[in-house]
Amino acid sequence: MGNENYIQNPELQNEQMKDENEAFNSFINVMVQIVEKYGKTVLQELDCAA
């Protein structure tokens, strides 16, 4: 992961950082929901398989 889309303008750079942070936070929230929903079941299945 490089800075292929690096922007020189500080205002645009700040806006891009906000967009990236929002996308990352949305991704993390979805992952947390998945773990909360399926995590216990997956761990139980792994225990049975071991």
C-alpha positions as CSV (number, residue, x, y, z in Angstrom):
1,M,0.0,0.0,0.0
2,G,1.6,3.2,-1.2
3,N,0.6,6.7,-1.6
4,E,-0.5,6.4,-5.2
5,N,-3.3,8.9,-4.6
6,Y,-1.3,11.3,-2.5
7,I,-2.7,14.9,-2.7
8,Q,-0.4,17.9,-2.3
9,N,-3.2,20.3,-1.3
10,P,-3.6,20.2,2.5
11,E,-7.3,20.8,2.5
12,L,-7.9,18.1,0.0
13,Q,-5.5,15.8,1.8
14,N,-7.5,16.4,5.1
15,E,-10.7,15.6,3.2
16,Q,-9.2,12.4,1.8
17,M,-8.1,11.4,5.3
18,K,-11.6,11.9,6.7
19,D,-13.0,9.8,3.9
20,E,-10.5,7.0,4.5
21,N,-11.1,7.1,8.2
22,E,-14.9,6.9,7.7
23,A,-14.4,3.9,5.3
24,F,-12.1,2.2,7.8
25,N,-14.4,2.8,10.7
26,S,-17.3,1.4,8.7
27,F,-15.3,-1.7,7.9
28,I,-14.3,-2.2,11.5
29,N,-17.9,-1.8,12.6
30,V,-19.1,-4.5,10.2
31,M,-16.3,-6.8,11.3
32,V,-17.3,-6.3,14.9
33,Q,-20.9,-7.1,14.1
34,I,-19.9,-10.3,12.3
35,V,-17.7,-11.5,15.2
36,E,-20.5,-10.6,17.7
37,K,-23.0,-12.6,15.6
38,Y,-20.9,-15.6,14.6
39,G,-17.9,-15.7,16.8
40,K,-19.3,-17.9,19.5
41,T,-20.6,-20.5,17.0
42,V,-17.3,-20.6,15.2
43,L,-15.3,-21.1,18.4
44,Q,-17.6,-23.9,19.5
45,E,-17.2,-25.6,16.1
46,L,-13.4,-25.3,16.4
47,D,-13.6,-26.8,19.8
48,C,-15.6,-29.8,18.5
49,A,-13.1,-30.2,15.6
50,A,-10.1,-30.2,17.9
